[in-house]
Amino acid sequence: MTKKLFNETEWHKWGDLYIFIDPFTATNLNFTPRTMTTQKSTIRRIYDFYADGFKTLSPWARNMWAIILIKLFIMFVIFKLFFFRDTLKNRFPTDQERSNHVIEQITTPKNHHNNGAH
């Protein structure tokens, strides 16, 4: 007769998972029914995934992420404020005039002269 390595009572259901708890080493574990049955939302699980990942980053990786975030801030905020002015809003007072100008620019063919070739 084969000897069982564990007792079925040492397997615990936690959500959809069955976990094995060694009764000799895990005597003080406290699994309340509330934590075992609560399901996290998908957004919360995604947030936890990235938050745990960033917590375990090495110092040089955190510095790299800081540099990346600073560069993104400069590209999308600073450049937008100082270099990319809203010329359509300055030239045309209404949305209708702006949309007409854009349609004309996109659809009207330009006259190109290729040294007399047709």
MMTF fields as JSON, N, C-alpha, C and O atoms, coordinates in Angstrom:
{
  "mmtfVersion": "1.0.0",
  "mmtfProducer": "UNKNOWN",
  "numBonds": 471,
  "numAtoms": 472,
  "numGroups": 118,
  "numChains": 1,
  "numModels": 1,
  "chainsPerModel": [1],
  "groupsPerChain": [118],
  "chainIdList": ["A"],
  "bondAtomList": [4, 2, 8, 6, 12, 10, 16, 14, 20, 18, 24, 22, 28, 26, 32, 30, 36, 34, 40, 38, 44, 42, 48, 46, 52, 50, 56, 54, 60, 58, 64, 62, 68, 66, 72, 70, 76, 74, 80, 78, 84, 82, 88, 86, 92, 90, 96, 94, 100, 98, 104, 102, 108, 106, 112, 110, 116, 114, 120, 118, 124, 122, 128, 126, 132, 130, 136, 134, 140, 138, 144, 142, 148, 146, 152, 150, 156, 154, 160, 158, 164, 162, 168, 166, 172, 170, 176, 174, 180, 178, 184, 182, 188, 186, 192, 190, 196, 194, 200, 198, 204, 202, 208, 206, 212, 210, 216, 214, 220, 218, 224, 222, 228, 226, 232, 230, 236, 234, 240, 238, 244, 242, 248, 246, 252, 250, 256, 254, 260, 258, 264, 262, 268, 266, 272, 270, 276, 274, 280, 278, 284, 282, 288, 286, 292, 290, 296, 294, 300, 298, 304, 302, 308, 306, 312, 310, 316, 314, 320, 318, 324, 322, 328, 326, 332, 330, 336, 334, 340, 338, 344, 342, 348, 346, 352, 350, 356, 354, 360, 358, 364, 362, 368, 366, 372, 370, 376, 374, 380, 378, 384, 382, 388, 386, 392, 390, 396, 394, 400, 398, 404, 402, 408, 406, 412, 410, 416, 414, 420, 418, 424, 422, 428, 426, 432, 430, 436, 434, 440, 438, 444, 442, 448, 446, 452, 450, 456, 454, 460, 458, 464, 462, 468, 466],
  "bondOrderList": [1, 1, 1, 1, 1, 1, 1, 1, 1, 1, 1, 1, 1, 1, 1, 1, 1, 1, 1, 1, 1, 1, 1, 1, 1, 1, 1, 1, 1, 1, 1, 1, 1, 1, 1, 1, 1, 1, 1, 1, 1, 1, 1, 1, 1, 1, 1, 1, 1, 1, 1, 1, 1, 1, 1, 1, 1, 1, 1, 1, 1, 1, 1, 1, 1, 1, 1, 1, 1, 1, 1, 1, 1, 1, 1, 1, 1, 1, 1, 1, 1, 1, 1, 1, 1, 1, 1, 1, 1, 1, 1, 1, 1, 1, 1, 1, 1, 1, 1, 1, 1, 1, 1, 1, 1, 1, 1, 1, 1, 1, 1, 1, 1, 1, 1, 1, 1],
  "groupList": [{"groupName": "MET", "atomNameList": ["N", "CA", "C", "O"], "elementList": ["N", "C", "C", "O"], "formalChargeList": [0, 0, 0, 0], "bondAtomList": [1, 0, 2, 1, 3, 2], "bondOrderList": [1, 1, 2], "singleLetterCode": "M", "chemCompType": "L-PEPTIDE LINKING"}, {"groupName": "THR", "atomNameList": ["N", "CA", "C", "O"], "elementList": ["N", "C", "C", "O"], "formalChargeList": [0, 0, 0, 0], "bondAtomList": [1, 0, 2, 1, 3, 2], "bondOrderList": [1, 1, 2], "singleLetterCode": "T", "chemCompType": "L-PEPTIDE LINKING"}, {"groupName": "LYS", "atomNameList": ["N", "CA", "C", "O"], "elementList": ["N", "C", "C", "O"], "formalChargeList": [0, 0, 0, 0], "bondAtomList": [1, 0, 2, 1, 3, 2], "bondOrderList": [1, 1, 2], "singleLetterCode": "K", "chemCompType": "L-PEPTIDE LINKING"}, {"groupName": "LEU", "atomNameList": ["N", "CA", "C", "O"], "elementList": ["N", "C", "C", "O"], "formalChargeList": [0, 0, 0, 0], "bondAtomList": [1, 0, 2, 1, 3, 2], "bondOrderList": [1, 1, 2], "singleLetterCode": "L", "chemCompType": "L-PEPTIDE LINKING"}, {"groupName": "PHE", "atomNameList": ["N", "CA", "C", "O"], "elementList": ["N", "C", "C", "O"], "formalChargeList": [0, 0, 0, 0], "bondAtomList": [1, 0, 2, 1, 3, 2], "bondOrderList": [1, 1, 2], "singleLetterCode": "F", "chemCompType": "L-PEPTIDE LINKING"}, {"groupName": "ASN", "atomNameList": ["N", "CA", "C", "O"], "elementList": ["N", "C", "C", "O"], "formalChargeList": [0, 0, 0, 0], "bondAtomList": [1, 0, 2, 1, 3, 2], "bondOrderList": [1, 1, 2], "singleLetterCode": "N", "chemCompType": "L-PEPTIDE LINKING"}, {"groupName": "GLU", "atomNameList": ["N", "CA", "C", "O"], "elementList": ["N", "C", "C", "O"], "formalChargeList": [0, 0, 0, 0], "bondAtomList": [1, 0, 2, 1, 3, 2], "bondOrderList": [1, 1, 2], "singleLetterCode": "E", "chemCompType": "L-PEPTIDE LINKING"}, {"groupName": "TRP", "atomNameList": ["N", "CA", "C", "O"], "elementList": ["N", "C", "C", "O"], "formalChargeList": [0, 0, 0, 0], "bondAtomList": [1, 0, 2, 1, 3, 2], "bondOrderList": [1, 1, 2], "singleLetterCode": "W", "chemCompType": "L-PEPTIDE LINKING"}, {"groupName": "HIS", "atomNameList": ["N", "CA", "C", "O"], "elementList": ["N", "C", "C", "O"], "formalChargeList": [0, 0, 0, 0], "bondAtomList": [1, 0, 2, 1, 3, 2], "bondOrderList": [1, 1, 2], "singleLetterCode": "H", "chemCompType": "L-PEPTIDE LINKING"}, {"groupName": "GLY", "atomNameList": ["N", "CA", "C", "O"], "elementList": ["N", "C", "C", "O"], "formalChargeList": [0, 0, 0, 0], "bondAtomList": [1, 0, 2, 1, 3, 2], "bondOrderList": [1, 1, 2], "singleLetterCode": "G", "chemCompType": "PEPTIDE LINKING"}, {"groupName": "ASP", "atomNameList": ["N", "CA", "C", "O"], "elementList": ["N", "C", "C", "O"], "formalChargeList": [0, 0, 0, 0], "bondAtomList": [1, 0, 2, 1, 3, 2], "bondOrderList": [1, 1, 2], "singleLetterCode": "D", "chemCompType": "L-PEPTIDE LINKING"}, {"groupName": "TYR", "atomNameList": ["N", "CA", "C", "O"], "elementList": ["N", "C", "C", "O"], "formalChargeList": [0, 0, 0, 0], "bondAtomList": [1, 0, 2, 1, 3, 2], "bondOrderList": [1, 1, 2], "singleLetterCode": "Y", "chemCompType": "L-PEPTIDE LINKING"}, {"groupName": "ILE", "atomNameList": ["N", "CA", "C", "O"], "elementList": ["N", "C", "C", "O"], "formalChargeList": [0, 0, 0, 0], "bondAtomList": [1, 0, 2, 1, 3, 2], "bondOrderList": [1, 1, 2], "singleLetterCode": "I", "chemCompType": "L-PEPTIDE LINKING"}, {"groupName": "PRO", "atomNameList": ["N", "CA", "C", "O"], "elementList": ["N", "C", "C", "O"], "formalChargeList": [0, 0, 0, 0], "bondAtomList": [1, 0, 2, 1, 3, 2], "bondOrderList": [1, 1, 2], "singleLetterCode": "P", "chemCompType": "L-PEPTIDE LINKING"}, {"groupName": "ALA", "atomNameList": ["N", "CA", "C", "O"], "elementList": ["N", "C", "C", "O"], "formalChargeList": [0, 0, 0, 0], "bondAtomList": [1, 0, 2, 1, 3, 2], "bondOrderList": [1, 1, 2], "singleLetterCode": "A", "chemCompType": "L-PEPTIDE LINKING"}, {"groupName": "ARG", "atomNameList": ["N", "CA", "C", "O"], "elementList": ["N", "C", "C", "O"], "formalChargeList": [0, 0, 0, 0], "bondAtomList": [1, 0, 2, 1, 3, 2], "bondOrderList": [1, 1, 2], "singleLetterCode": "R", "chemCompType": "L-PEPTIDE LINKING"}, {"groupName": "GLN", "atomNameList": ["N", "CA", "C", "O"], "elementList": ["N", "C", "C", "O"], "formalChargeList": [0, 0, 0, 0], "bondAtomList": [1, 0, 2, 1, 3, 2], "bondOrderList": [1, 1, 2], "singleLetterCode": "Q", "chemCompType": "L-PEPTIDE LINKING"}, {"groupName": "SER", "atomNameList": ["N", "CA", "C", "O"], "elementList": ["N", "C", "C", "O"], "formalChargeList": [0, 0, 0, 0], "bondAtomList": [1, 0, 2, 1, 3, 2], "bondOrderList": [1, 1, 2], "singleLetterCode": "S", "chemCompType": "L-PEPTIDE LINKING"}, {"groupName": "VAL", "atomNameList": ["N", "CA", "C", "O"], "elementList": ["N", "C", "C", "O"], "formalChargeList": [0, 0, 0, 0], "bondAtomList": [1, 0, 2, 1, 3, 2], "bondOrderList": [1, 1, 2], "singleLetterCode": "V", "chemCompType": "L-PEPTIDE LINKING"}],
  "groupTypeList": [0, 1, 2, 2, 3, 4, 5, 6, 1, 6, 7, 8, 2, 7, 9, 10, 3, 11, 12, 4, 12, 10, 13, 4, 1, 14, 1, 5, 3, 5, 4, 1, 13, 15, 1, 0, 1, 1, 16, 2, 17, 1, 12, 15, 15, 12, 11, 10, 4, 11, 14, 10, 9, 4, 2, 1, 3, 17, 13, 7, 14, 15, 5, 0, 7, 14, 12, 12, 3, 12, 2, 3, 4, 12, 0, 4, 18, 12, 4, 2, 3, 4, 4, 4, 15, 10, 1, 3, 2, 5, 15, 4, 13, 1, 10, 16, 6, 15, 17, 5, 8, 18, 12, 6, 16, 12, 1, 1, 13, 2, 5, 8, 8, 5, 5, 9, 14, 8],
  "groupIdList": [1, 2, 3, 4, 5, 6, 7, 8, 9, 10, 11, 12, 13, 14, 15, 16, 17, 18, 19, 20, 21, 22, 23, 24, 25, 26, 27, 28, 29, 30, 31, 32, 33, 34, 35, 36, 37, 38, 39, 40, 41, 42, 43, 44, 45, 46, 47, 48, 49, 50, 51, 52, 53, 54, 55, 56, 57, 58, 59, 60, 61, 62, 63, 64, 65, 66, 67, 68, 69, 70, 71, 72, 73, 74, 75, 76, 77, 78, 79, 80, 81, 82, 83, 84, 85, 86, 87, 88, 89, 90, 91, 92, 93, 94, 95, 96, 97, 98, 99, 100, 101, 102, 103, 104, 105, 106, 107, 108, 109, 110, 111, 112, 113, 114, 115, 116, 117, 118],
  "secStructList": [7, 7, 7, 7, 1, 1, 7, 4, 4, 4, 3, 3, 3, 3, 6, 6, 3, 3, 3, 3, 7, 7, 6, 6, 6, 7, 6, 6, 7, 7, 7, 7, 2, 2, 2, 2, 2, 7, 7, 7, 7, 2, 2, 2, 2, 2, 2, 2, 2, 2, 2, 2, 2, 2, 2, 6, 7, 7, 2, 2, 2, 2, 2, 2, 2, 2, 2, 2, 2, 2, 2, 2, 2, 0, 0, 0, 0, 0, 2, 2, 2, 2, 6, 7, 7, 7, 2, 2, 2, 2, 2, 7, 1, 1, 2, 2, 2, 2, 2, 2, 2, 2, 2, 2, 2, 2, 2, 1, 7, 7, 7, 7, 7, 5, 6, 6, 5, 7],
  "xCoordList": [0.843, 0.0, 0.892, 1.85, 0.559, 1.371, 0.98, -0.186, 1.982, 1.753, 1.453, 2.127, 0.437, 0.104, 1.121, 1.49, 1.561, 2.514, 1.83, 2.479, 0.544, -0.181, -1.617, -2.109, -2.249, -3.64, -4.508, -4.107, -5.673, -6.545, -6.97, -7.323, -6.949, -7.351, -6.297, -6.566, -5.108, -4.066, -4.188, -3.475, -5.083, -5.355, -6.478, -7.527, -6.265, -7.262, -7.639, -6.793, -8.922, -9.398, -9.308, -9.795, -8.675, -8.547, -8.946, -8.135, -10.182, -10.719, -10.851, -11.52, -10.224, -10.228, -9.008, -8.866, -8.122, -6.895, -6.989, -7.682, -6.293, -6.126, -4.678, -3.762, -4.47, -3.111, -2.847, -3.746, -1.609, -1.194, -0.497, 0.465, -0.972, -0.373, 0.166, -0.566, 1.454, 2.101, 1.712, 2.042, 1.033, 0.557, 1.686, 1.474, 2.866, 3.962, 4.652, 5.124, 4.707, 5.409, 4.469, 4.909, 3.22, 2.294, 1.16, -0.004, 1.472, 0.419, -0.231, -1.366, 0.465, -0.087, -0.715, -1.01, -0.923, -1.56, -3.02, -3.709, -3.487, -4.86, -5.532, -5.372, -6.278, -7.027, -8.475, -9.189, -8.898, -10.29, -11.133, -10.642, -12.378, -13.228, -13.373, -13.54, -13.312, -13.46, -12.321, -12.577, -11.088, -9.966, -9.924, -9.373, -10.487, -10.441, -11.503, -11.33, -12.587, -13.669, -13.716, -14.446, -12.973, -13.024, -12.265, -11.139, -12.885, -12.249, -11.843, -12.643, -10.6, -10.145, -10.594, -10.689, -10.869, -11.246, -10.03, -8.89, -10.288, -9.21, -8.276, -7.059, -8.827, -7.994, -7.106, -5.93, -7.651, -6.865, -5.74, -4.628, -6.019, -4.982, -3.875, -2.7, -4.237, -3.229, -2.389, -1.164, -3.042, -2.305, -1.353, -0.187, -1.842, -0.995, 0.193, 1.299, -0.037, 1.032, 2.163, 3.332, 1.805, 2.835, 3.43, 4.632, 2.618, 3.143, 4.155, 5.21, 3.847, 4.804, 6.073, 7.173, 5.917, 7.078, 7.984, 9.206, 7.387, 8.205, 8.837, 9.91, 8.197, 8.776, 10.04, 10.941, 10.1, 11.235, 12.321, 13.261, 12.203, 13.221, 14.534, 14.559, 15.606, 16.922, 17.061, 16.31, 18.004, 18.156, 18.446, 17.934, 19.256, 19.543, 18.304, 18.118, 17.45, 16.224, 15.25, 14.553, 15.199, 14.35, 14.854, 14.059, 16.175, 16.733, 16.38, 16.076, 16.417, 16.074, 14.607, 14.286, 13.722, 12.307, 12.091, 11.24, 12.849, 12.737, 13.149, 12.493, 14.221, 14.675, 13.62, 13.332, 13.046, 12.012, 10.808, 10.29, 10.353, 9.181, 9.467, 8.595, 10.661, 11.025, 11.042, 10.56, 11.591, 11.624, 10.205, 9.917, 9.33, 7.948, 7.254, 6.513, 7.489, 6.912, 7.391, 6.596, 8.674, 9.218, 8.606, 8.214, 8.522, 8.01, 6.544, 6.169, 5.716, 4.283, 3.776, 2.739, 4.446, 3.947, 4.735, 4.148, 6.027, 6.839, 6.814, 6.602, 7.027, 7.005, 5.638, 5.555, 4.582, 3.227, 3.008, 2.427, 3.466, 3.251, 4.047, 3.527, 5.302, 6.173, 6.387, 6.677, 6.259, 6.601, 5.416, 5.44, 4.391, 3.267, 2.07, 1.208, 2.03, 0.932, -0.295, -0.179, -1.455, -2.697, -2.992, -3.745, -2.388, -2.503, -3.904, -4.354, -4.599, -5.961, -6.865, -7.706, -6.703, -7.542, -7.228, -8.116, -5.964, -5.592, -6.05, -6.39, -6.067, -6.425, -7.93, -8.435, -8.654, -10.076, -10.886, -10.584, -11.907, -12.637, -13.621, -13.892, -14.154, -15.171, -14.666, -13.738, -15.305, -14.959, -15.265, -14.536, -16.341, -16.728, -15.655, -15.309, -15.134, -14.083, -12.805, -12.118, -12.484, -11.299, -11.439, -10.514, -12.616, -12.821, -12.82, -12.306, -13.388, -13.358, -11.926, -11.565, -11.117, -9.719, -8.965, -8.211, -9.171, -8.482, -8.926, -8.09, -10.215, -10.716, -10.141, -9.763, -10.076, -9.501, -8.026, -7.566, -7.291, -5.865, -5.613, -4.632, -6.502, -6.311, -6.769, -6.116, -7.885, -8.498, -8.135, -8.246, -7.712, -7.402, -6.027, -5.039, -5.949, -4.634, -3.793, -4.321, -2.511, -1.564, -1.121, -1.028, -0.848, -0.329, 1.177, 1.868, 1.681, 3.12, 3.622, 3.06, 4.679, 5.287, 6.569, 7.508, 6.602, 7.786, 8.584, 8.733, 9.092, 9.926, 9.242, 9.877, 8.001, 7.276, 6.724, 6.003, 7.013, 6.488, 5.073, 4.76, 4.222, 2.83, 2.527, 1.397],
  "yCoordList": [-1.175, 0.0, 1.243, 1.332, 2.208, 3.424, 4.415, 4.537, 5.109, 6.094, 7.449, 7.852, 8.149, 9.472, 10.473, 10.439, 11.352, 12.366, 13.541, 14.287, 13.717, 14.82, 14.403, 13.422, 15.144, 14.91, 15.847, 16.977, 15.395, 16.236, 17.509, 18.49, 17.528, 18.727, 19.823, 20.966, 19.497, 20.501, 21.285, 22.269, 20.859, 21.606, 22.579, 22.19, 23.861, 24.895, 25.578, 25.851, 25.845, 26.528, 28.028, 28.536, 28.733, 30.175, 30.749, 30.772, 31.21, 31.626, 30.407, 29.441, 30.442, 29.299, 28.414, 27.4, 28.778, 28.034, 27.138, 27.451, 26.037, 25.18, 25.315, 25.094, 25.675, 25.84, 24.807, 24.415, 24.379, 23.398, 24.13, 24.864, 23.937, 24.559, 23.452, 22.566, 23.53, 22.554, 22.873, 23.954, 21.983, 22.301, 22.457, 23.025, 21.967, 22.068, 23.433, 23.928, 24.037, 25.314, 26.505, 27.637, 26.298, 27.407, 27.38, 27.51, 27.216, 27.114, 28.454, 28.488, 29.568, 30.87, 31.608, 32.798, 30.941, 31.607, 31.867, 31.01, 33.049, 33.427, 33.799, 34.915, 32.867, 33.141, 33.386, 32.464, 34.641, 34.944, 34.699, 34.848, 34.33, 34.08, 35.306, 35.163, 36.51, 37.724, 37.853, 38.162, 37.627, 37.755, 36.597, 36.732, 35.481, 34.335, 34.447, 33.875, 35.162, 35.208, 36.517, 36.602, 37.533, 38.819, 38.727, 38.232, 39.203, 39.247, 40.683, 41.601, 40.89, 42.222, 42.542, 41.659, 43.823, 44.227, 44.119, 44.07, 44.084, 43.958, 45.16, 45.005, 46.342, 47.545, 47.484, 47.845, 47.036, 46.94, 45.909, 46.138, 44.776, 43.757, 44.282, 44.0, 45.048, 45.625, 46.635, 46.647, 47.483, 48.452, 47.735, 48.113, 46.707, 45.955, 45.318, 45.284, 44.812, 44.195, 45.189, 44.885, 46.385, 47.381, 47.974, 48.235, 48.193, 48.75, 47.789, 48.221, 46.505, 45.523, 45.473, 45.324, 45.598, 45.6, 46.791, 46.65, 47.975, 49.164, 49.145, 49.717, 48.503, 48.413, 47.556, 47.78, 46.592, 45.67, 46.061, 45.297, 47.239, 47.672, 47.981, 48.391, 47.777, 48.148, 49.667, 50.318, 50.237, 51.71, 52.296, 53.365, 51.617, 52.174, 52.131, 53.013, 51.113, 51.037, 52.145, 52.697, 52.47, 53.587, 54.898, 55.742, 55.07, 56.283, 56.361, 57.439, 55.229, 55.217, 55.599, 56.358, 55.072, 55.43, 56.909, 57.549, 57.456, 58.887, 59.708, 60.696, 59.31, 60.018, 59.919, 60.912, 58.745, 58.564, 59.449, 60.098, 59.49, 60.302, 61.796, 62.547, 62.229, 63.638, 63.99, 65.055, 63.107, 63.355, 63.406, 64.251, 62.52, 62.554, 63.843, 64.428, 64.293, 65.544, 66.7, 67.549, 66.733, 67.808, 67.761, 68.794, 66.57, 66.456, 66.86, 67.585, 66.402, 66.624, 67.894, 68.407, 68.425, 69.619, 70.855, 71.829, 70.829, 72.006, 72.342, 73.496, 71.349, 71.619, 72.121, 73.033, 71.551, 71.981, 73.44, 74.2, 73.835, 75.206, 76.226, 77.291, 75.917, 76.924, 76.814, 77.826, 75.646, 75.49, 75.223, 75.637, 74.555, 74.191, 75.062, 74.676, 76.222, 77.15, 76.669, 75.939, 77.09, 76.714, 77.743, 78.692, 77.543, 78.543, 78.589, 79.656, 77.469, 77.499, 78.343, 79.088, 78.235, 79.016, 80.508, 81.346, 80.836, 82.241, 82.829, 84.011, 82.035, 82.539, 82.552, 83.431, 81.574, 81.435, 81.455, 80.698, 82.307, 82.448, 81.307, 81.043, 80.633, 79.604, 78.223, 78.093, 77.201, 75.82, 75.525, 74.777, 76.111, 75.88, 76.41, 75.744, 77.595, 78.153, 77.324, 77.141, 76.827, 75.976, 74.692, 74.274, 74.058, 72.789, 72.999, 72.159, 74.107, 74.396, 74.588, 74.094, 75.29, 75.499, 74.167, 73.935, 73.299, 72.007, 71.168, 70.554, 71.135, 70.362, 70.897, 70.124, 72.234, 72.815, 72.452, 72.156, 72.474, 72.161, 70.699, 70.369, 69.839, 68.405, 68.009, 67.203, 68.569, 68.087, 68.89, 68.365, 70.128, 70.947, 70.576, 70.647, 70.18, 69.822, 71.083, 72.146, 70.949, 72.04, 71.997, 70.922, 73.158, 73.223, 73.085, 73.978, 71.966, 71.728, 71.884, 71.307, 72.664, 72.826, 72.021, 72.313, 71.016, 70.133, 70.472, 69.621, 71.676, 72.111, 71.869, 71.376, 72.193, 72.077, 70.711, 70.568, 69.689, 68.35, 68.258, 68.783, 67.585, 67.452, 66.071, 65.783],
  "zCoordList": [0.0, 0.0, 0.0, 0.768, -0.881, -0.977, 0.108, 0.486, 0.587, 1.639, 0.992, 0.044, 1.511, 1.011, 1.546, 2.72, 0.675, 1.098, 1.782, 2.515, 1.559, 2.183, 2.434, 1.876, 3.256, 3.597, 2.754, 2.476, 2.352, 1.528, 2.263, 1.609, 3.564, 4.301, 4.209, 4.579, 3.724, 3.594, 2.286, 2.087, 1.398, 0.185, 0.467, 0.98, 0.131, 0.393, -0.912, -1.763, -1.043, -2.235, -1.991, -0.981, -2.933, -2.837, -4.194, -5.12, -4.316, -5.607, -6.492, -6.127, -7.641, -8.554, -8.352, -9.036, -7.425, -7.22, -5.998, -5.031, -6.058, -4.892, -4.453, -5.245, -3.2, -2.707, -1.628, -0.883, -1.56, -0.566, 0.571, 0.341, 1.787, 2.955, 3.85, 4.292, 4.101, 4.976, 6.417, 6.906, 7.102, 8.455, 9.473, 10.544, 9.157, 10.114, 10.066, 11.089, 8.881, 8.753, 8.654, 8.854, 8.361, 8.154, 9.16, 8.781, 10.415, 11.428, 11.732, 12.207, 11.467, 11.821, 10.645, 10.76, 9.531, 8.392, 8.705, 9.258, 8.351, 8.634, 7.314, 6.821, 6.753, 5.542, 5.937, 6.331, 5.827, 6.148, 4.913, 3.794, 5.09, 3.925, 3.024, 1.813, 3.601, 2.808, 1.792, 0.628, 2.202, 1.276, 0.301, -0.791, 0.666, -0.237, -1.329, -2.405, -1.085, -2.058, -2.834, -3.822, -2.434, -3.124, -4.437, -4.484, -5.488, -6.794, -7.078, -6.897, -7.523, -7.886, -9.308, -10.16, -9.546, -10.891, -11.806, -11.344, -13.08, -14.057, -13.992, -14.092, -13.829, -13.748, -12.509, -12.572, -11.399, -10.171, -10.322, -9.847, -10.98, -11.182, -12.089, -11.854, -13.131, -14.013, -13.234, -13.354, -12.435, -11.62, -10.66, -10.546, -9.973, -9.038, -9.746, -9.207, -10.96, -11.734, -11.991, -11.754, -12.481, -12.781, -11.508, -11.462, -10.471, -9.224, -8.599, -8.136, -8.581, -8.054, -8.896, -8.364, -10.203, -11.077, -10.832, -10.804, -10.653, -10.412, -9.031, -8.835, -8.081, -6.734, -6.724, -5.917, -7.609, -7.612, -8.611, -8.831, -9.215, -10.172, -9.471, -8.311, -10.189, -9.667, -9.742, -10.469, -9.008, -9.014, -10.397, -10.729, -11.205, -12.527, -13.413, -14.251, -13.241, -14.037, -13.635, -14.487, -12.346, -11.912, -12.505, -12.919, -12.546, -13.156, -14.633, -15.144, -15.32, -16.741, -16.952, -17.866, -16.105, -16.211, -15.904, -16.521, -14.96, -14.661, -15.878, -16.209, -16.541, -17.744, -18.841, -19.51, -19.031, -20.063, -19.77, -20.679, -18.527, -18.183, -18.339, -18.775, -17.992, -18.181, -19.666, -20.055, -20.498, -21.939, -22.524, -23.372, -22.081, -22.562, -22.153, -22.944, -20.92, -20.455, -21.324, -21.727, -21.61, -22.451, -23.844, -24.387, -24.425, -25.79, -25.895, -26.816, -24.97, -25.123, -24.47, -24.891, -23.471, -22.79, -23.211, -23.683, -23.05, -23.329, -24.822, -25.194, -25.671, -27.107, -27.551, -28.374, -27.028, -27.399, -27.022, -27.797, -25.847, -25.399, -26.198, -26.529, -26.512, -27.096, -28.6, -29.238, -29.185, -30.585, -31.495, -32.654, -31.022, -31.88, -31.54, -30.751, -32.137, -31.915, -32.696, -33.68, -32.237, -32.9, -33.985, -33.767, -35.161, -36.238, -36.831, -37.248, -36.879, -37.414, -36.534, -37.039, -35.238, -34.327, -34.44, -34.281, -34.716, -34.859, -36.19, -36.25, -37.252, -38.585, -38.84, -39.539, -38.271, -38.579, -37.28, -36.358, -37.197, -35.934, -35.622, -34.45, -36.638, -36.366, -36.784, -37.583, -36.219, -36.571, -38.037, -38.688, -38.552, -39.94, -40.896, -41.872, -40.62, -41.472, -41.387, -42.392, -40.206, -40.039, -40.827, -41.523, -40.713, -41.417, -42.928, -43.666, -43.399, -44.842, -45.325, -46.393, -44.564, -44.948, -45.031, -45.976, -44.039, -44.036, -45.235, -45.898, -45.516, -46.663, -47.97, -48.851, -48.095, -49.314, -49.46, -50.563, -48.368, -48.428, -48.78, -49.446, -48.33, -48.568, -49.968, -50.631, -50.417, -51.658, -52.897, -54.005, -52.76, -53.928, -54.467, -53.736, -55.738, -56.289, -56.508, -56.835, -56.326, -56.562, -58.011, -58.604, -58.582, -59.953, -59.875, -59.384, -60.359, -60.381, -61.808, -62.739, -61.974, -63.297, -63.311, -62.57, -64.149, -64.242, -65.492, -66.37, -65.595, -66.715, -68.045, -68.977, -68.157, -69.416, -69.712, -70.699, -68.919, -69.184, -68.654, -67.586, -69.411, -68.984, -68.544, -68.151]
}
